Amino acid sequence: MIITKQISKISQFFQAFQEPFNTKNLFFIKYFSSTIPCPIDSNTQDLDTQLRSLCEKPNPQYANAVSLLNHFLDDLGQTPSESTFNFLVVTLAKSKEYNLGLRVYHKMRKVEILPRFLSLAALIECYVYVHKPKLAIGVLGLMLKNGYKVNVYVVNVILKGLCENGMVVDAIKFFWGLDMKEVMPDIVSLNTLVRGLCRDKKVQEALDLRFSMEKVVNFAPNSYTYAILMEGLCSEGRLDDAFGLLEEMREKGLEEDVVVYSTLINGLCNKGYVSRGKELLNEMLEKGISPSVVTYSCLMYGFCEQGKLKETTMLYDDMLERGIQPDIVTFTGMIGGLGNNGMAKKAMELFNLMISRGEKPGNITYNILLSALCKEGLSDDAFQILKLMVEKGKTPDVITYNTIVKGLCESGKVEDAMTLFDSMLGDEAYVLPDVRTTIVLIRGLCQEGYLDKAGEIHNKMVEKKSLVDIGTFTVLIGAYIKAGEVVKAFELWKQLHQLNLIPDSITYSTIIDGFCKLSVLNIAKGLFLRFRKKGYHPTAFDYNSLMDALCKEGSLEQARRLFQEMLDGNCEPNVISYNIIIGSTLAAKDLQSAKELLIDMPQKGLKQDAFTFSTLINRFSKLGLMDEAKKLYARMNASGLTPDVTVYDCLLKGFSLHGETAEIIDLLRKMAAKGIELDLRLTSTILECLCNISEDINVEELLPNFSQKKSEGFSIPCSELLTMLQTSLPKLQSDSAL
């Protein structure tokens, strides 16, 4: 009877392992393991010793340990002890060898060894870092079923895994589903969720969560919480709200630290408010808060973007004096800032300084510098940097080559670009070109007028059945249409269908726009209708191209019908759409319709741009409606938009036509105050206005001083022209009287 019971118990034990981790089976496992001793033989002890020794520091050999484990289990049929299995899982997780840790765990299951609490916690960490957070939650359930008490560290690991894998909504649900009596979240829990929401562009939800945590859990945020929220607000351009959080911190007695300040400085610099960022740095220093390399890097990048090298140099020197060493990110940011501001030579000097200091730039830094050099046509310098890159043991990638090819094409050196492209296709090439390389090269050749050569390269790639896609076809078709070679364009259109390539919206837009610019409207309209019947949805760009061409042809009613189509829901009109119709409506002297369109724009959520105002002011001035023109000019300034010379030219001519001398002088003074530079057209208009002014007015005393800068298109300096203008006034007035 006793033997029968014992056999039954053993049978139940093995049956339990057929469904491992089932709660109702845990009793048998625990009972069996507690009543039947499991002696460790000498072979097992030797295996345990070997496995543990391979994991000892300072030179652990984790992969060898797992290989040895597999060898003993699979080849020799020997099994290490339970404690060694658990030791391996925990050790591998701590050493961030997550995949190896999972492999050991699966072996544990295979030989029916139950993981302990620390092993299960390590297993959760492994699943999180191999991007399988839902399996980590499953292990958490297993821990609870085993009667283990889950601590907040395990919870935070799962929250982090969910957030970093784009599952922040699941993280929030998991968090609020916790039994707060069993495990109380801490500040790490809050900060993990807040960061996850901000990364997911859900800043307002992060702010709401912060309030909920304070109310429900009575959990106050710390300075790091505020720094995360400030970073999220700054990324959305909500600088005022970010600084509002700074004030809130101070009210709650929290001290700002370097992370908070660096976050705000970065936000300011990204929006171009670098001087304000420098003020915050000074504020930090006054409070005794030491800036970090990140603080200085943000500011130096900002000043480089604005071309303020003096300020950048001063910050760099100050940084070194404080014992803060610039890192690769600092240098790369500064090089990028200088390059974006058209100072590639200065960027190269900084790069050389970086090399001399022993820094080892990666491909990103090299590519940024190469892009800057190529944009300015410094191809010789770019090739020197490419050579240095290879000498330093860095392998140029396809981005490197595409950067140089693009730079060479943009600086007109298409022959050099072709040579480089051919070398990429060679047998000893560092890297093969991609479709992007072909597109860049073909576009460069087309822009320089080498259409035949672009066609040859395209055909060559088609024959090889490589490096061509719908993008290469689109570029070449657009170039052929622009050059008036319609037959070749249609041959390519036929060819892309033969290759089973599907035209995209850019292809359709390119073709329609090309025929509009050629004023071949019958074909453009026909294609527009044909493409739409095929299920293609025209974009605002397509509508605008066709409407603009129709308006220039004088077919205003057809353009209006297309515009009404957009309003009816076919396509949302944009500011350009309104500008085209408003300009054409005014040209047709339909003032009422133009005013209605102007009122309709803000109702559609669209703001009038500088072109809108310029068009309206131009038309109203020509129609002699100067009161309307002045109101529009005032609204333009109030909107923060800068009037161009066309606006001033139209206003001056309109005032002159109606003899409004006071308005002319007032406008000239406003122009001078704004530092408007006079070009030849505007200067000629001013001279005409002065010719029409009464002799009784001493214009010489009223005329303001304009900028002394030389404007584009000027053959003589402004100062000389203005002197000539002022000294010639009596003669001009005399000639006008005659």
C-alpha positions in Angstrom: 0.0 0.0 0.0 2.8 2.4 1.0 4.8 1.5 -2.2 1.7 2.0 -4.3 1.2 5.5 -2.8 4.9 6.3 -3.3 4.7 5.3 -7.0 1.5 7.3 -7.4 3.3 10.3 -5.8 6.3 9.9 -8.2 3.9 9.6 -11.1 2.1 12.8 -10.1 5.5 14.5 -9.7 6.5 13.8 -13.3 3.0 14.6 -14.5 3.3 18.0 -12.8 6.3 18.8 -15.0 4.3 18.1 -18.1 2.5 21.3 -17.2 5.3 23.3 -15.5 4.3 26.2 -13.2 0.7 25.1 -12.9 -0.4 26.3 -9.4 -2.2 23.0 -8.4 1.0 21.0 -9.3 3.3 23.1 -7.1 2.2 21.1 -4.0 3.5 17.9 -5.4 6.8 19.4 -6.5 7.4 21.0 -3.2 6.3 17.9 -1.3 8.4 15.5 -3.3 11.5 17.7 -3.1 11.1 18.0 0.7 10.5 14.3 1.4 12.9 12.7 -1.0 16.5 13.8 -0.7 18.4 14.4 -3.9 22.1 13.6 -3.3 24.8 15.3 -5.3 27.4 12.9 -6.6 31.0 13.8 -7.2 30.5 14.3 -11.0 27.8 16.9 -10.3 30.1 18.7 -7.8 32.9 18.7 -10.4 30.5 20.1 -13.1 29.2 22.8 -10.7 32.8 23.9 -9.9 33.7 24.1 -13.6 30.6 26.1 -14.5 31.0 28.6 -11.7 34.7 29.0 -12.3 34.0 30.1 -15.9 31.8 32.9 -14.6 34.3 34.2 -12.1 35.7 37.7 -12.7 37.9 39.5 -13.8 37.8 37.4 -17.0 34.4 35.6 -17.1 33.8 33.3 -20.0 30.0 33.2 -20.1 29.6 31.8 -23.6 32.0 28.9 -22.7 30.1 28.2 -19.5 26.8 27.8 -21.5 28.6 25.7 -24.1 30.0 23.5 -21.4 26.5 23.2 -19.8 25.0 22.1 -23.2 27.9 19.5 -23.6 27.3 17.9 -20.2 23.5 17.9 -20.6 23.1 16.9 -24.3 26.2 14.7 -24.8 27.1 13.2 -21.4 23.7 13.2 -19.7 25.0 15.0 -16.6 23.0 17.7 -14.9 24.4 20.5 -12.6 22.8 21.1 -9.3 19.7 23.3 -8.8 21.7 26.0 -7.1 24.2 26.2 -10.0 21.4 26.5 -12.6 19.9 29.3 -10.6 23.3 30.9 -10.1 23.9 30.9 -13.9 20.6 32.5 -14.7 21.1 35.3 -12.1 24.8 35.9 -13.0 24.1 36.1 -16.8 21.2 38.6 -16.3 23.4 40.7 -14.0 26.1 40.6 -16.7 23.6 41.7 -19.4 24.1 38.3 -21.2 20.3 38.1 -21.6 20.1 35.7 -24.5 22.5 33.3 -22.7 20.4 33.6 -19.5 17.3 32.6 -21.4 19.1 29.6 -23.0 20.1 28.4 -19.5 16.5 28.9 -18.3 15.1 26.8 -21.1 17.6 24.0 -20.2 16.3 24.2 -16.6 12.8 23.6 -17.8 13.9 20.7 -19.9 15.5 19.0 -16.9 12.6 19.9 -14.7 14.4 22.2 -12.2 12.2 24.9 -10.6 13.7 28.4 -10.7 14.0 30.3 -7.4 12.8 33.9 -6.8 16.0 35.5 -7.8 16.1 33.5 -11.0 12.6 34.5 -11.9 13.4 38.1 -11.3 16.5 37.7 -13.5 14.3 36.0 -16.1 11.9 39.0 -16.1 15.0 41.2 -16.8 16.1 39.0 -19.6 12.7 39.1 -21.4 12.5 42.8 -21.0 15.9 43.4 -22.6 15.3 41.1 -25.5 12.2 43.1 -26.2 9.6 40.5 -25.0 7.9 42.4 -22.2 4.7 40.4 -22.4 6.6 37.2 -21.6 8.1 39.1 -18.6 4.6 39.8 -17.3 3.9 36.1 -17.7 6.9 35.3 -15.4 5.6 37.8 -12.9 2.3 35.8 -12.8 4.4 32.7 -12.2 6.2 34.4 -9.2 2.8 35.2 -7.7 1.5 31.7 -8.2 4.5 30.4 -6.4 3.7 32.5 -3.4 6.6 34.9 -3.9 6.1 38.5 -2.9 6.8 40.8 -5.8 8.9 43.9 -5.0 8.9 47.3 -6.7 12.2 46.6 -8.5 10.6 43.8 -10.5 7.6 46.0 -11.3 9.9 48.9 -12.5 11.8 46.5 -14.8 8.5 45.5 -16.5 7.3 49.1 -16.8 10.6 50.0 -18.4 10.4 47.1 -20.8 6.9 48.0 -21.9 7.7 51.7 -22.4 10.9 51.1 -24.3 9.1 48.7 -26.6 6.5 51.2 -27.6 3.8 49.7 -25.3 3.3 52.7 -23.0 -0.5 52.2 -23.0 0.0 48.6 -21.7 2.5 50.0 -19.1 -0.2 52.4 -17.8 -2.8 49.6 -17.6 -0.3 47.3 -15.9 0.6 50.1 -13.4 -3.0 50.9 -12.4 -3.8 47.2 -12.2 -1.2 46.7 -9.4 -2.5 45.9 -5.9 -1.0 48.9 -4.1 -1.3 47.1 -0.8 1.0 44.3 -2.0 3.6 46.5 -3.8 3.9 50.3 -3.6 5.3 52.1 -6.6 8.2 54.5 -6.1 9.6 57.5 -7.8 11.3 55.3 -10.4 7.9 53.9 -11.4 6.5 57.4 -11.9 9.6 58.6 -13.8 9.6 55.5 -16.0 6.0 56.1 -17.1 6.4 59.8 -17.5 9.4 59.3 -19.8 7.6 56.6 -21.8 4.6 58.9 -22.4 6.9 61.8 -23.4 8.8 59.6 -25.8 5.5 58.6 -27.3 4.6 62.3 -27.9 1.9 62.1 -25.1 3.2 65.0 -23.0 -0.2 66.1 -21.8 -0.9 62.6 -20.6 2.4 62.6 -18.8 1.4 65.8 -17.0 -2.0 64.3 -16.1 -0.3 61.1 -14.8 1.9 63.2 -12.5 -1.2 64.9 -11.0 -3.0 61.5 -10.6 0.0 60.0 -8.8 0.0 62.9 -6.4 -3.7 62.5 -5.7 -4.2 58.7 -5.7 -0.9 57.5 -4.3 0.1 60.7 -2.6 3.4 60.5 -4.5 5.3 63.7 -5.2 7.5 64.1 -8.3 11.2 64.9 -7.9 13.5 67.2 -9.9 14.1 64.4 -12.4 10.4 64.0 -13.0 10.2 67.7 -13.8 13.2 67.5 -16.1 11.5 64.7 -18.1 8.3 66.8 -18.4 10.3 69.9 -19.4 12.1 68.0 -22.1 8.7 66.8 -23.5 7.3 70.3 -23.4 10.4 71.7 -25.1 10.2 69.1 -27.9 6.6 70.4 -28.6 7.8 74.0 -28.6 6.0 74.8 -25.3 8.8 76.7 -23.7 6.5 78.9 -21.6 4.9 75.8 -20.1 8.4 74.3 -19.4 9.5 77.4 -17.6 6.2 77.3 -15.7 7.2 73.9 -14.4 10.5 75.4 -13.2 8.5 77.9 -11.1 6.3 75.1 -9.8 9.5 73.2 -8.7 10.7 76.3 -6.8 7.4 76.7 -5.1 7.5 73.1 -3.9 11.0 73.6 -2.5 12.7 71.4 -5.1 16.2 72.5 -6.1 17.0 72.8 -9.8 20.0 70.6 -10.8 22.2 70.4 -13.8 19.7 68.0 -15.6 16.9 70.5 -15.3 19.0 73.4 -16.5 20.6 71.5 -19.3 17.1 70.4 -20.5 15.8 74.0 -20.6 19.0 75.2 -22.3 18.7 72.5 -24.9 15.1 73.5 -25.5 15.9 77.2 -25.9 18.8 76.5 -28.3 16.7 74.2 -30.5 14.3 77.1 -30.9 17.1 79.6 -31.7 17.0 81.4 -28.3 20.7 80.8 -27.6 21.3 84.0 -25.8 18.6 83.1 -23.3 20.3 79.7 -22.9 23.5 81.5 -22.1 21.7 83.5 -19.4 20.6 80.2 -17.9 24.2 79.0 -17.8 25.2 82.1 -16.0 22.3 81.6 -13.5 23.6 78.0 -12.9 27.1 79.2 -12.2 25.8 81.9 -9.8 23.9 79.2 -7.9 27.0 77.0 -7.7 25.6 74.3 -10.0 28.3 72.8 -12.1 27.4 72.5 -15.8 28.0 69.2 -17.6 29.4 68.4 -21.0 25.8 68.2 -22.2 25.1 71.8 -21.0 28.1 73.2 -23.0 27.4 71.0 -26.0 23.9 72.4 -26.4 25.0 76.0 -26.2 28.0 75.6 -28.5 25.9 73.9 -31.1 23.3 76.7 -30.9 26.0 79.4 -31.3 27.6 77.5 -34.2 24.1 77.3 -35.9 24.0 81.1 -35.7 27.5 81.5 -36.9 28.7 83.1 -33.7 32.1 81.6 -33.5 33.4 84.1 -30.9 30.8 83.0 -28.4 31.4 79.3 -29.2 35.2 79.7 -28.6 34.6 81.5 -25.3 32.3 78.7 -24.2 34.9 76.1 -25.3 37.7 77.7 -23.3 35.4 78.1 -20.3 34.6 74.5 -20.5 38.2 73.4 -20.5 39.0 75.8 -17.6 36.4 74.1 -15.5 37.9 70.7 -16.2 35.1 69.5 -18.4 36.4 67.6 -21.4 34.4 67.8 -24.7 33.3 64.4 -26.0 32.6 63.1 -29.5 29.0 64.4 -29.3 30.2 67.9 -28.4 32.5 68.0 -31.4 30.0 66.4 -33.8 27.3 68.9 -32.8 29.7 71.9 -33.3 30.8 70.6 -36.7 27.2 70.1 -37.8 26.3 73.6 -36.5 29.2 75.2 -38.5 28.4 73.2 -41.6 24.7 74.2 -41.5 25.8 77.8 -41.3 28.0 77.6 -44.4 31.3 77.5 -42.5 32.7 74.2 -43.7 36.3 75.4 -43.5 35.9 76.2 -39.8 34.1 72.9 -39.3 37.2 71.1 -40.8 39.5 73.1 -38.5 37.5 71.9 -35.5 37.6 68.4 -36.9 41.4 68.5 -37.0 41.4 69.8 -33.5 39.3 66.9 -32.5 41.7 64.4 -34.1 44.7 66.1 -32.5 43.1 65.7 -29.0 42.9 61.9 -29.6 39.2 61.7 -30.2 38.1 58.9 -32.6 35.2 60.1 -34.7 32.7 57.6 -36.1 31.0 57.5 -39.4 28.3 60.0 -38.3 30.9 62.7 -37.6 32.7 62.0 -40.9 29.5 62.1 -42.9 28.4 65.4 -41.3 31.7 67.0 -42.2 31.7 65.6 -45.7 28.2 66.9 -46.2 29.3 70.4 -45.1 32.3 70.4 -47.4 30.4 69.1 -50.4 27.6 71.7 -50.0 30.2 74.4 -50.4 31.8 72.8 -53.4 35.0 71.9 -51.5 35.3 68.5 -53.1 39.1 68.3 -52.8 38.8 68.7 -49.1 36.0 66.2 -49.0 38.2 63.6 -50.7 41.0 64.3 -48.2 38.6 63.6 -45.4 37.5 60.4 -47.1 41.1 59.3 -47.4 41.7 60.1 -43.7 38.6 58.2 -42.8 40.0 55.0 -44.5 43.5 55.6 -43.0 41.9 55.7 -39.5 40.3 52.3 -40.1 36.8 53.5 -40.7 34.9 51.9 -43.5 32.9 54.4 -45.6 29.2 53.4 -45.8 26.7 54.1 -48.5 25.6 57.3 -46.7 29.2 58.5 -47.0 29.4 58.0 -50.7 25.9 59.4 -51.3 26.8 62.5 -49.4 29.8 63.1 -51.6 28.0 62.2 -54.8 25.2 64.7 -53.9 27.7 67.4 -52.9 29.6 67.0 -56.2 26.4 67.2 -58.2 25.2 70.3 -56.3 28.5 72.1 -56.9 28.3 71.3 -60.7 31.1 68.6 -60.6 28.9 65.9 -62.1 31.8 64.3 -63.9 33.6 63.7 -60.6 30.3 62.3 -59.2 30.1 59.9 -62.2 33.7 58.8 -61.6 33.0 58.1 -57.9 29.8 56.2 -58.9 31.8 54.0 -61.3 34.3 53.3 -58.6 31.5 52.1 -56.3 30.4 49.7 -59.0 34.0 48.4 -59.3 35.3 45.1 -57.9 37.4 46.7 -55.2 34.7 49.0 -53.9 34.4 49.6 -50.2 30.6 49.7 -50.5 28.0 49.2 -53.3 25.8 52.0 -54.3 22.1 51.9 -53.6 19.0 53.3 -55.4 19.5 56.6 -53.5 23.0 56.9 -55.2 21.4 56.5 -58.6 18.7 59.0 -58.0 21.1 61.6 -56.7 23.4 61.2 -59.7 20.6 61.2 -62.3 19.1 64.3 -60.7 22.5 66.1 -60.6 23.1 65.2 -64.3 19.6 66.5 -65.3 20.1 69.8 -63.4 23.3 70.4 -65.2 21.7 69.6 -68.6 23.3 66.2 -69.1 20.0 64.5 -69.9 21.6 62.1 -72.4 24.1 60.9 -69.9 21.4 60.6 -67.2 19.4 58.4 -69.7 22.5 56.2 -70.4 23.1 55.5 -66.7 19.4 54.8 -66.2 19.3 52.4 -69.1 22.4 50.7 -67.9 20.9 50.1 -64.4 17.7 48.9 -66.0 19.7 46.3 -68.0 21.4 45.2 -64.8 18.0 45.0 -63.1 19.4 46.9 -60.2 19.6 50.3 -58.6 16.4 51.6 -60.1 13.0 52.1 -58.7 10.0 54.4 -59.2 12.1 57.3 -57.8 14.7 57.1 -60.6 12.0 57.0 -63.2 10.2 60.0 -61.6 13.3 62.2 -61.7 14.1 61.4 -65.3 10.5 61.7 -66.5 10.3 65.1 -64.8 13.6 66.3 -66.4 12.5 65.2 -69.9 9.1 67.0 -69.6 10.9 70.2 -68.3 13.2 70.0 -71.3 10.3 69.6 -73.7 11.3 66.0 -74.6 7.8 64.7 -74.2 8.3 61.6 -76.4 11.2 60.3 -74.2 9.1 61.0 -71.1 6.3 58.8 -72.3 8.7 56.1 -73.4 9.9 56.0 -69.7 6.3 56.0 -68.6 5.7 52.9 -70.7 8.9 51.2 -69.6 8.1 51.6 -65.9 4.8 49.7 -66.4 6.7 47.0 -68.3 8.9 46.5 -65.3 5.8 46.2 -63.1 6.7 49.4 -61.1 3.8 51.2 -59.6 3.8 55.0 -60.0 3.4 56.9 -56.7 1.9 60.3 -55.9 5.2 62.0 -56.6 5.4 60.5 -60.1 1.9 61.7 -60.9 2.5 65.1 -59.4 5.8 65.5 -61.4 4.1 64.7 -64.7 1.1 67.0 -64.1 3.3 69.8 -62.9 5.7 69.4 -65.8 2.9 69.8 -68.4 1.4 72.7 -66.5 4.8 74.5 -66.6 5.0 73.8 -70.3 1.5 75.4 -70.7 0.3 72.2 -72.3 -2.9 72.3 -70.3 -4.9 69.9 -72.4 -2.5 67.0 -71.6 -2.2 68.1 -67.9 -6.0 68.2 -67.4 -6.4 64.9 -69.3 -3.7 63.2 -67.1 -5.3 64.7 -64.0 -8.7 63.2 -64.8 -7.2 59.9 -66.0 -5.1 59.4 -62.9 -8.0 60.2 -60.7 -10.2 57.5 -62.4 -7.5 55.0 -61.7 -7.9 55.6 -58.0 -5.1 58.2 -57.5 -6.1 60.9 -55.1 -4.6 64.3 -56.3 -2.7 66.2 -53.7 -2.9 70.0 -52.9 0.3 70.3 -55.0 -1.5 68.8 -58.1 -4.5 71.1 -57.7 -2.3 74.1 -57.2 -0.2 73.4 -60.3 -3.3 73.1 -62.4 -5.1 76.1 -60.9 -2.0 78.3 -61.3 -1.6 77.3 -65.0 -5.3 77.9 -65.6 -5.2 81.3 -64.0 -2.2 82.3 -66.0 -4.0 81.2 -69.2 -7.0 83.3 -68.1 -9.3 80.3 -67.4 -10.4 81.6 -64.0 -13.7 79.8 -63.9 -12.1 76.4 -64.5 -9.6 77.2 -61.7 -12.5 78.2 -59.4 -14.2 74.9 -60.1 -11.1 73.0 -59.1 -10.8 75.1 -56.0 -14.5 74.3 -55.1 -13.7 70.6 -55.6 -11.0 71.0 -53.0 -13.5 72.7 -50.6 -16.1 70.0 -51.2 -13.7 67.5 -49.6 -11.6 66.1 -52.4 -8.5 67.7 -51.0 -7.8 70.1 -48.2 -6.7 73.5 -49.7 -3.6 75.1 -48.3 -2.4 78.7 -48.2 -0.9 78.4 -51.7 -4.3 77.3 -53.0 -5.9 80.4 -51.6 -3.1 82.7 -52.8 -3.6 81.5 -56.3 -7.3 82.0 -56.4 -7.2 85.3 -54.4 -4.6 86.8 -56.8 -6.5 85.7 -59.9 -9.8 87.0 -58.5 -8.3 90.4 -57.7 -6.7 90.5 -61.2 -10.2 90.0 -62.5 -11.3 93.0 -60.3 -13.7 90.8 -58.3 -13.0 92.5 -55.0 -15.9 91.0 -53.1 -15.0 87.4 -53.8 -11.3 88.1 -52.9 -12.4 89.6 -49.5 -14.7 86.5 -48.9 -11.8 84.2 -49.6 -9.6 86.2 -47.2 -12.2 85.8 -44.5 -12.6 82.1 -45.2 -8.8 81.3 -44.7 -8.7 81.6 -40.9 -12.0 79.7 -40.6 -10.2 76.8 -42.3 -7.4 77.1 -39.8 -5.0 78.8 -42.4 -2.9 81.8 -41.7 -2.2 84.3 -44.4 1.4 84.3 -45.3 3.7 87.0 -46.6 2.8 86.1 -50.2 -0.9 86.5 -49.5 -0.5 90.0 -48.1 2.0 91.0 -50.8 -0.5 89.8 -53.5 -3.4 91.7 -51.9 -1.4 94.9 -51.3 -0.1 94.8 -54.8 -3.5 94.4 -56.4 -5.3 96.9 -54.1 -2.6 99.5 -54.8 -2.8 99.1 -58.5 -6.6 99.5 -58.2 -6.1 102.7 -56.3 -7.8 101.3 -53.1 -5.1 102.7 -50.8 -7.2 102.5 -47.6 -7.5 98.8 -48.1 -3.9 98.5 -49.0 -2.8 100.3 -45.8 -5.1 98.2 -43.6 -3.5 95.0 -45.1 0.0 96.5 -44.6 -0.9 97.1 -40.9 -2.3 93.6 -40.5 0.8 92.1 -42.1 3.1 93.8 -39.6 0.8 92.9 -36.7 1.1 89.2 -37.8 4.9 89.4 -37.5 5.4 89.0 -41.2 8.1 90.9 -43.0 7.1 92.9 -46.0 9.3 92.5 -49.0 10.5 95.2 -51.5 7.5 94.4 -53.7 5.1 95.5 -51.0 6.9 98.8 -50.4 7.2 99.4 -54.1 3.5 99.0 -54.7 2.5 101.2 -51.7 4.9 104.0 -52.8 3.5 103.9 -56.3 -0.1 103.9 -55.1 0.5 106.9 -52.7 2.3 108.7 -55.4 -0.5 108.2 -57.9 -2.9 109.8 -55.4 -0.5 112.6 -54.4 -0.3 111.4 -50.7 3.1 113.0 -49.9 2.7 112.6 -46.1 2.1 108.8 -46.6 5.2 108.6 -48.8 7.5 110.3 -46.3 6.0 108.2 -43.4 6.5 105.0 -45.3 10.1 105.9 -46.2 10.9 106.6 -42.6 9.4 103.2 -41.6 11.5 101.6 -44.2 14.7 103.3 -43.0 13.9 102.3 -39.4 13.5 98.7 -40.4 16.9 98.8 -42.3 15.3 98.1 -45.7 18.0 97.9 -48.3 17.3 99.7 -51.6 17.6 97.8 -54.8 17.5 99.5 -58.2 13.7 99.0 -58.7 12.8 100.5 -55.3 15.3 103.3 -55.7 13.8 104.2 -59.1 10.3 104.2 -57.6 11.5 106.5 -54.8 12.9 108.9 -57.4 9.6 108.9 -59.3 7.7 109.6 -56.1 10.0 112.6 -55.3 9.5 114.0 -58.8 5.8 114.3 -58.1 6.2 116.1 -54.7 5.4 119.8 -54.5 8.3 122.3 -54.7 7.0 123.8 -51.4 8.0 120.8 -49.5 11.7 120.5 -48.4 12.1 116.8 -49.1 15.8 116.9 -48.4 15.1 117.6 -44.8 12.4 115.0 -44.5 14.2 112.2 -46.4 15.6 109.6 -43.9 19.0 107.8 -44.1 18.8 104.3 -45.4 21.2 101.3 -44.9 24.7 101.8 -46.3 24.9 98.2 -47.3 25.4 97.2 -50.9 22.3 95.3 -52.2 22.2 92.5 -54.8 22.1 93.9 -58.3 23.5 97.3 -57.3 26.3 98.6 -59.5 27.2 101.4 -57.0 27.0 101.6 -53.2 23.8 102.8 -51.6 25.6 105.7 -49.9 26.6 107.2 -53.3 23.2 106.6 -54.7 21.4 108.3 -51.9 23.8 111.3 -52.0 23.0 111.6 -55.7 19.3 111.3 -55.0 19.4 114.1 -52.3 21.6 116.5 -54.3 19.5 116.0 -57.4 16.2 116.9 -55.8 16.0 120.5 -57.1 16.8 119.4 -60.6 14.2 116.5 -60.4 11.5 118.9 -59.2 12.4 121.4 -61.9 12.3 118.7 -64.6 8.9 117.5 -63.2 7.5 121.0 -63.4 8.5 121.3 -67.1 
